[in-house]
Amino acid sequence: MNIPSLKTILAACLFTTVATAALAQQDYTQFVDPNIGTAHSRWFFYTPSAVPFGMAKPAPATNAHYGNVHGWDAVGYDHRHESIEGFPNLHEFQVGGIVFMASTGTLKTIPGKLENPEEGYRSRFDRKDEVAAPGYYSVILKDHGIKAELTATKRTALHRYTFPAGNQSHILFDIGNKQGESGSVKDARVYMTPDGRIEGFVTTLPVYVQKYQPGAEVSMFFSAVVDKKPAAFGVFQGARANPGGTEQVGQGAGLYLTFNTKDQESVTVKAGFSYTSIDNARLNLQTEARELTFDQARTQAHATWNDYLGRIKVEGTVREDKVKFYTGLFHALLGRGLASDVNGAYPKNDGAVGQIALDASGNPVHHHYNTDAVWGAFWNLTQLWAIAYPEYYSDFVKSQLLIYKDAGWLGDGIANSRYVSGVGTNFVSLVMASAYMAGIRDFDVNLAYQASLKNEVEGEDRPRGAGKLDVDQFVKYGYVPHFDKGNDWEEMWKFSASHTLEYSFSAYAVAQWAKALGKKDDYEKLLRLSRGWEQIYDPTLKLVHPKTAEGKFIDNFKPGEPWRGFQEGNAWQYTFYVPHDPEGLIKKIGQDKFNARLDSIFTLSQKNAFGGGTTLDAFSGLAGLYNQGNQPNLHISWLFNYSGKPSLTQKWVRAICNEFYGTTGIHGYGYGQDEDQGQLGAWYVIASIGLFDVKGLTDLKPTLGIASPVFDKITIQLRAPYATGKEFVIETQNNGSGNIYVQSMSLDGRKVKKTFIALDDIKKGGKLTLQMGNQPRNDYNR
């Protein structure tokens, strides 16, 4: 008999240990497909090679230099295009620029047009040659015979270009042209230092910055190093090149390097970015990537993504559902990126440079972020953050407080701290109140409350960028009076009904916060304001109905008409916008009528893919009965939990997950819908695990409604010190395509009689078990 040696036994044990560890560390990134929904997608949507919440977001662009008319329209990368014009490194709401590109042959210094790639450095590509994964992107630029690869750290981008043999291999730094949502270029500069470093900046005038903070601007800075000495170099301005030049300024400014390359020789560019200075861009690069190779950065980015994605583990038999889930989670973690440097410097609202406080080790105590408006974010992003990423939620609140300290008012959306309200409202106070109610309180609570109260009730000297310019009318009348015409800015008079509903909701949120802090007078005033929705409820139509200052409902009222009293929606959609008092709304309409109407709305809307059908337009569903592709009614499929028909919430939430969301370039988040920095992706994440709070976690003791989880098992990693438990598990039994209805529920073995669970119970850790079946059930007391 052969007895194995000790060495053999130890080797076998080691192999088993390594194999077990490998199995335990699942690769969640394999389920992410960044190319989903890239037809008609927003500027910030497609940045696969970035890391979560990063500043550096290098990505391919197909039409970025075209810009857009209104400042927010789809632009950047489109699934239907067949050529790439370059790789912009910064992608945020109203922020974009600093393009790198590689080419071969005769030097061309303009990007060229989609219909005529040959006129510029643009290159055709095939989808089969494209690889897009969290933290990495690569493509073959067919016209140049170049393989382009991208990856990133938080504030640095790494580009690797693999060239064919030749003496006309170029890398271009196109700095002075508009990109995506950046608007026109005011100024730019690019130069090469004696030691070969490429540095510069671009200052832009984004449309929404000019709209909400006239005269303000956005600047972006960079510092780049290249790992091969060029054979030649020069600068350019538009189509005019200046060989041997080392500096160019103004619109169209750029710089190029030309190399002699062997076949399959790679040249790597590492670039640091900053919104404050070239010096800080250089510091960011030195701190994060000085010794990092491209492959090391790619491995690091992959590990970071896997860690973030792995905070929620879903298990099920349908791969497509996992792809929807992790791609949605990917987008939720990709938006709203860093705006501060490694040393805590950040761009202030007035254009100066601010400084975040440092801890004992010299590190910033928090970060600053760019962010699209949080309009509707309480029905997706903030709930996800509160449960699985509370440390980011905490950071986000502290970041927003910088704006208040610097400018005196909260800013719903910000681009380098400039006001870009987006929709003219301001829900940051609700987001702060929600953080407090969710147990995230490691910020200056008194300052946050002061800022939030001001946001709800003060209109005097309110800057345009703070939104809610008609809040003084809301406080005076208890609702916002309607006008069909106005001499001032349209957001002061055009959206009376939707603003009334929105301000009522946010007043409720801050009222609950006031109550928790013992501020009785504030609580009573805000609670009165939260009932403003009742003022515009029409009991005859059983719909919300815009009302004049004289207290009369407007004439010629058409419930399906958007834009007259309703922003990006209509009365059919907005009547359900009473998330803080669903019981009150149900009582006014009547429970049976409420259920029949809402159920029929979903039945009819299902025929139109729960939105704008297959029309590739962000506003295609605004005149419909329901529009999953936009914010105003993302909560209403969950209202049946309040109206005695939870089975209908289970039915329709599951149907939306299955049918609105897709896995192709055309059908992703609806058909070309407005994904708004992760909001629709986050909605799928929380809906598919069967948890959602229509109140956006604004109650004193928040609870989440329960629906029909798509997956067999969900494991959520909880984060200390914001939660006391280690993980929360949701397990479905007898789940399947036909078994969409909850038959019974238990929490840690205890029977659950209502389709709600307290957030505190989730944070304690434990297990929610749902028995599923194919028959609807609405009473869980038996």
N, C-alpha and C positions, 0 to 999 in steps of 0.2 A: 504494500500500500504506500502511495506517495503522499507524504505529509507536507503541506505547503510551508514554506519558510516564513519567518516573522516578517521579512521584508515584503513578501508577496501579499501577506494578509494586510499589512499596513497600507500597501499600495491600493489594494482593493477597497479598503475602508475609505481611503482618501478619494478614490474615484467615485464611490457611492455618495460621499458627502458633497463633493463638487456637483455631481449630477443632481442630487436632491436640491441643492441651492439654486442650480440653474432652472429647475422646474418651478421652484417657489417664486423666482423672479420672472414673472411672465412679462413678455414684451407687449405692452399695451399699445405701443406705437404702430404695431402691425395692423390695427383696426382703424387707423386714421387715414383718410383720403382727402388731402387738402384740395384736390381738384373738383370735389363735389360742389355744385352750385356756382361755378366760376363764370357762367354766362351771365352777363348783366350784373356783375358784382361790384361792390363799392371799393374805393381806393384802398382801404385798410384791410380788406377781406383776405387777400391772397399773399401771405408772407410765410411760406412753410418753413424757411430755414431759420426763423427767429426762435428765441427761447421764451418761456412764459413771462408775460408782462415786460418784455425787453424794450429797450430803446432802439437798438440796431435791428432793422427789419429788412434785410436785403431780399429782393425778389425780382423775378422777371416782369417786364412790362411789355404789353403789346400796343397800347395806345396812350401811354401816360402823358406824352408831351402835347397831346391834343388838348389837355385840360378839360373843363366842362363848363357849361353855360351857367348853371345855377349854383355851383360850388359844392354840390353834394351828389350829383348824378353819377351813375355807374361809369367808372373809368379805371384804367390801370392794366388789368389782365383779364382777357375775355377768352373763354373756352372755344369760341368760334373762330378766333383769329389764327393765322398760320405763320406769323413772323414775330420775332422778338426784337424790340428796339433798344433794349438795354436793361440794366439792373439797378434801379433806384434803391437806396439804402435806408430811407426813412419813410414810413407809412403810418400816419395817424390821421384822425379827423382834422382836416384843414392844414395838415403838415405833410410835406413831401419834397424830396429832392436828393441831390448828390448822386449822380448816376455814374456807374462804371460800366464799361463795355470793352470787349475784345474783338479784334477783326484782323484780317489778313489782306494782302494785296494793296492796291492803291489806297492811300489814306483818304477817308471820308469823315467829315466832322459834323455832319448833321444826321439825325436819326432816320430820315426818310419816311415815306408814307406807306400805309398798309397795302395800297393798291400798286405801289411801285417801290419795292424794297431796295432795288439796285441804286436808287438815287442817294442812299445814305448808308450808314454802317449797320442798319437793321439786317437781320438774318432770318431766313426761313428755318422751320424746325418741324419735326414729326413727333406726334404724341408718344409713339413707341420708344422714342429716345429720351423721354422725359421721366425723371424720377423726383417725386415730391413726397417728403416724409417729415415728421416733426424734427426740426433741427437740421434739415439737409435738403438741398435742391440741386439737381444737375440736368443738363440738356446738351444736345449736340447742335451747335450753330452750323447748319448744313452749308450755308454759303461761304463760310470761312474755314470749315474743317476743324473747328475748335470744340473741345469739351469744356463747358463752363460749369463750375461747382460753387455752391454757396453754403456757408454755415455761419454761426454767430455765437458770441457771448452776450451778456446783458447790454453792453454799450459798444461792442466792437463787431464788425463784420469781417469775414474772411472770404475772399474770392480766389479760386484757383482756376486758372485757364491752361488747358493742355493744348499746345499748338502743333501743327504739322511743321515739317522742315521748311525753312525759308528765311529770308532777310527782311521781310515786310510783315512781321508779327507785331501788332499794335495793342496797347491798352489805353483806352481813352477815359478821361475824367471830365465828364460833361456836367458842369456845375451851374451855369447861369441860365438854365431854361426851366420854365414852369413844368411841374410834375403833378399829375393827378389833381388833388383838391388844393394844391398850394397857391393857386392864383398866379397873377403876373409877378415877374421878378423886378424888384426895386433896385437891387445892387448885388454884385457877386465879385469874388476875387479867388483866384487860384494861382499858386506859385510852387516852385520847386526850390528847396533849400540846397545849399552847397553839398550837404551830405546825402542828397537824393530823396529826402522826404517830400511828399506832396501834401499840401495843406491849403485850406481856404474856407470860404463861407458863402452862403447865399441868403439873401433877405427877400422875403416874399410878402405879397399883399393878398391873403386869402379872402374870398368873397364873404364868408361869414364873419371873419374878423372885422372887415370893413363895415358889415351890416350891424354888428353888435357892439363894436368898439372902434368907431370911425377914426382913422389916422394911425391906428396901431399896426404893427407888423410882426412877422415871425422870422427869426434868424436861425440858421442851422450851420454848425461848424464841423470840420473834420480834419484829421491828421492821419496820413497813410504812409506805410512803408512797403517797398517792393523787394522781393528776395533775389532779384537779378538786376545787374546793371544794364541799362539800356544802351543800345548802339547809337541811338539818336533820340532827340526829344524836341518838343516845340509846344507852342500854345496856339489856341485858335479862338475866333469869335464868330460863331455861326459857321458859315462855309469857308471863311477866310482863315487860312493857316499861316503861322509865322514860325518856320523851322528855326530851332536854336533858341527861341524865346523861353524865358523862365517865369514870366508872370503875365497874367491877363486879368482885366477887371471889367465889370459891367455886364449887361445882359448878354447872354450867349457865350460867356467866358468858359474856356475849357483848356485842358492840357493833355498832351499825348506822349507816350513813350513807345519807341520802336525797338524791337529786339531781333537779333539773329538767333533762331531756334533750331534745334535738332528735332527730328520727328518724335512726337509724343513727349516733348519737353514741357514741363509745367512751370508756370510763373504764378506765385502767390502774392496777393495784395492783402495786407491787414490794415484795417482802418478803424480808428476810434472816432466817436461822434459825441457831440455836446450841443446843448441849446444855450450855452452861456459864453464859451470862448474857445479859440483854437488851443490855448494852453490846456484847458480842461479836457478837450478832445484828446490831446497828446497824453495827458495823465490817465485818462480812462483806458487808452490803448496800452500804456505801459503797465498799468495795474492789473488789467484783466487778461492780456494776451501777449505780453512781450516775449515770453518763452514758449508760447503755445504753437504747435504745428497745426496745419489744417486738419489732419486726421485726429489729432488729440482734441481739438475744438469740436469736431463733429461727434466724437465719442462722448465728450462731456455734455454736449447739447442733447444727445439722445438719452443719456442717463437722467438729465434734469427733467426732460419731458416724461420719461417713464415713471419717475417718482411722482410728478404732479398728476399725471393721468391715473396712476395706480391708487390714488387716495379713494377712488370709488371703483370697486371691482364688480363687474356684472358678469353673470354666468347664464348661459342659455344656449339653445341649439341652433338658432338662426344667426348666421354670421352677419347678414345684412343689418340686423338690429344692433349688433355690436359696432358695426361701422358707423351707423347713424349716431350712436351714443358717443363713441370716443371722438368722432369728428366734431360733433357738437360741443363736447367738452374742450377739445382743442381750440375751437374758435372762442369759447368763453374765456379761456386762459390766455389767449393771444392778444385780445384787444386791450386798450387803455394802458399804454406802455410808459416806461420810465421817462421822466423829464429832468431828473436831477443827476448830478455827477457823483463819482465815487467819494469825493470830498464833501458832499452835501451842498454844493452850489446848485442853484436852480434859477430859472428865469422868472422874474417877478412880473406882476400885472402891468407895471408902469414901464417895463423895458429894462429896468436895472437888474442886477444880479443879487439874489438873496442867498442866505446861508442857513441851512438847517442845523440845529444844535448837534453837537458831537458827544458821544459817550466817553467814558474814561479811556477807551482804547483808540479814540480818535475817529470812530466810525459814526456816520449819521444815525440819529436815533430813529429816523423813519425816512421814507422816500417821497418823491413828488411824481405825479403822473399826469400825462395828457389824457383827456377823456371826452368822448362824445357826450351829449346830454344824457341824463339818467331818466329820461322820459320812458316809463314802463320798465325800468331795470329792476324795480321791486317785485315784478312778476317773473323774474328769471335770474338775473345775475346776483342780486344781493342775497336771495335765498340760498343760492348755491354757495356763495362766499361764506355766509353765516354758518352753514353746516360743515363744509369741507375745507374752506380756505379762509378761516376767520382772521388769520394774521394779515392777509391782504386787505380784508375789509377794514381792519383797524388802521392800516397804512393809508387806505383810501380816504378815510375820514380825516386823518391828520393832514393829508395832502390838501384836501378841500379847505381845511381851516387856515392854511397858509394864504389862500386867496382872500378869505375874510379879513385876516389880520393886515394884509397888504392893501386891499382895496375897499374894505368896509362893507362889502356885500358878498354873499355866496354866489358862485358862478355855476350854473347848471352844466355847461360844457365849457372846456377850456383847451386852448391850443397854445402851449408855452405860457400858460397863465393868462393869456388874453381871453376875453369873454367871447364865446361862440355858442350862445344859448341854444341855437338849433331850432327850437319850436316856440320860443318866447315864454316858456313857463319856467319853473324852478322847483324841482323835487329834492334838492340836496337836503333840505330840512327833514323830509320824510326818511331819507336814507340814513341820516344821523340818528333820528329817533329810533328807527328800526335796529340799528347797530346796538344802541343802548338796551332795547328790549330783548335783544338776542344774547345779552350778557357780554357784549364787547364794549368795555368801558375804560380801556387804558388810553384815553385821550383826554383833553381838557374839556370835561363835561360842562362846566359852567360857561366856557366860551362857546362851545358848540350849541348849547341851549340858547344862549343870547343871540347867536347868529341865526338860529332856526326860528326863533320867535320874531325877530326882525323880518325875516324872509316871508313870514305868514301875514303880517299885519301892517307893515309900513310901506307907504308909497311915495312919500315926499323925497324929492331929489334922488329917486331911484334911477340908477343908470340903465340904459337899454340892455346891456349885457347881463344884468341880474334877472331879466325876465319879469313876468307878472306885473307888467306896467299898468294893469287895470285892477290891481289888488285893492287899491283905495276905494274903488267903486264896489268891490265885493264886500269890504268891511262896512261901507256906508249903507248899502241896500240889502245886504245878506245874500246877494247874487250879483252877477255881472250883467248890467243892462245891455240889450242888443241894439246895434245900429246897422243899417244896410249900407250906409256910406259914412266915411269919415275923412276928415282933413288931415289927420295925423297918421302915424305909422299903423298899418293894418292890424298888428297884433294888439293894439290898444282897443279895438272896437269890433273886429270881425269874428272872434271866436267866443262869444259871450257864454253860450251854453256849455261847451266843453271846458272852458276855464272855470265856470261855476262848479262843475262836477270835480275837476281836478283840485281846486282850492279847498273844496269841502273835505276831500280825502286827506290832503296834507294837513289841514287844520286839525282833523281828528288825530292824526299821528302825533303831532306836537302837543295836542291836548293830553293824550295819554302820558306823554313824557312829563308834561307839567304836573300831572297828577302824581306820577311816581316821585317827582322831586318836591312834592308838597307845595306847589305854587297854585293855590286855590283860585285866585282871581284870574290868572292866565288860563287855567283849566276851563273855567266856566265860560269865558269869552270865546275861546277856541272851540269849545264844544258847541256853542250856539252857531258859530260859523260853519261847523261841520254839517249842520242841517240845511245848508244853503241849497242842496239839491232838491229839497222839498219845494222850494220857492218856484222852481221851473218845471215841476212835474205837473203834467196836464191830466187830470183825472178822467176827462172825457175820452181822450185818445189813449190814455194809459201809456204815454210816452213823455220823455222830456221835450220841452218846447220852449225855444228862446222867448224871452220876455223883455219888453221895453222898460224904460225907467219909470213910466207911468203905471206899471204893473199889468200891462195887457200882453197876452200872447201875440206873437207876430202873425200877420196875415199871409195868405198864399204859402202856407207852410207845407213843404214836401218832405216827409220823413226820410226818404232815401237820398236826399240831396246833400252832398258834402260841401264843405267850405262856407255854408251860410249858417253861422253860429257854431259850427263844429270843425275843429282842425283835424284834417286827415281822417275823416269819418262822417257819420250821419246819425240821425236820431235813432234808427233801428239799432245801431251798434252802441251808441253812447247811453241809451236808456239804462243799460245794465252796468253803467259806470258808477255804482254805489258800493264799492267793495268793503267799505268800513261799516255799512249797515245793510247787508243783504236781506236780513229779516224784515227790516222796514220797507224795503222795496217790494219784497214778495207780498207783504201784507197789503200794500197799496194796489198792486196789480191783481191780487187774489192768487192763492197758491195754485189752483187748478189751471187758471188762465196763464199764469207765469210758466208752469211746466209745459203746457201745450204750445205756447208761443215759442219758448226757447228750444224745445225739441223740434218743432217744425222748422225753425231757423237753421238748425244743424242738418236736418234732412234735406232741405233745399240747397244749403251751402255745400253739402257733400258732392253734389253734381258739378260744382265749380271748384273742386279741389280745396275747399275750405278757404278760398281766397279769390284771386283774380284769374282763376283757370290757368290756361297755358300761355297767357299773355306775358311777355317778358318786360315788365314794367313795375317799378316799386309801388306805384299808386293804382295798379290795375284793380284792386279790390275795394277801393274807398267807397264806391256807391252800392256795394253789396250789403246783404243782411249780416254777414260775418266776414271778418278778414284776419286770418291767422298771420298774414304777412306783415301786419303792422301792430303797433302797441296798444291802441285803445281798448281792445276787447280780448286780450290774451287770457283773461281770468274767467271768462263767462262759462266755459265748459265745466268749470268746477262749482258753479253756483247751485247745481242740483243737490249737492251735499247739504245745502241749507233749506231746500224746498221739499224734503221728504222723498226724493227720488235719486238717491246716490247711485243707483244702477245706471242712470242716464249719464252721470259724470263718468262712470267707468266705461260705458259704451263709447261716448263721443271723444274722450281723451285718447282712448286706444285707437279709434278711427283716425284722428288727426295725426297721431304718431305714425300710423301705417301709411297714410295716404298723402298728407301734405308734405311730409319729409321724404326725400328721395336720395338716391346714391349715384346720380349721374351729373355731368357738367351742366346740363340744362335743368334738370329737376333735382334741386338740392333743398333749399329752404323755400318751398313752393317753386314757382317758376320765375326766377329773377327778382325775388322779393328783397326787401330792405333788411339786411341782417344786423345792422347797427352794432358793430363791435361785440359780437358774441351773444346778443340777446335771444335770437331765435334758436341758436344752438343750445344755450343754457335752458331755454324752455323745454326742449326735448329731453335734456338730461334729467331735470327734476320731474317732468311729467312721466317719463318712461320708467322711473323708479317708483312712481305712484304717490308722490308727496307734493303738496302745493298749498300755499296760503294766499287766498284772495286778498287778505288784508296786508300782505307784504311784511309780515312779522311786526306789525305796529301795535298790537294789543299788549296790555300789561303782562299777560302770560300768553305768548304766541302759541297758536296751535296750527298744525298743517292738516289739510284735508287729505284723505286717503282715496286713491282711485285704483286702477288696474295695472299693476306693474307689468311691463313687457317681459321682464326677465324672471328666471327661476330663482335666482339668488342675487342679492345686492349686498356688498359689504363696504360700509363707509368708514374710513379711518378718521377718527376724531382727534382734535388737536388741543393739547394742554397749552396754556392754562384756561382756554376758553371752554373746555369740556372736561368733565371728570371721568368719563368712560374712555375706553380705548377704541372701541368700534361699535357700530350699530349695524345690525343685519336685518334685512327684509327677505323673507323666504316665502315663495309661493308654492303651493302644492296643487297638483293636477292642473297646472297652467298649460295653455296652448291656444292656438288661433281661435278655436271655438269657445274655449272656457275663459271668457273675459270678465265674468261677473264674480264678485267677492261673495262667498257663501258664509264665511265666518272669519273672525279675527281674534288673535290673542297676542298679548305682549308679555313676554317672559312667562308664558303659560297661563296668564290671567286673561279671561274673556274680555274683549273690547266690544262695547255695545253701540258705539257711534263711530262714524267714519272720520274720526279726527284723532290726532296724536299730538301731545304737548311737545314743543321743542325741547323743554327740559328733560323729558323722558328720552328723547333721541340723544341728547348730550350726556346723559348718564350711561349710555351704552346699553346693549341688550338686543333682544330679537323680537321682531314683529312677524308673526306668521299669518299668512292669508290662505285660506282654503278657497280654491277657485272652482267655478262650474259654468255650465252653459245656460243657466236660467237666472234672470234678474231677481235680485232680492233687495228689499228696501228696509226691512225691519230686522235688526240684529239683537233684539232683546230676548228672542226666543232661543 
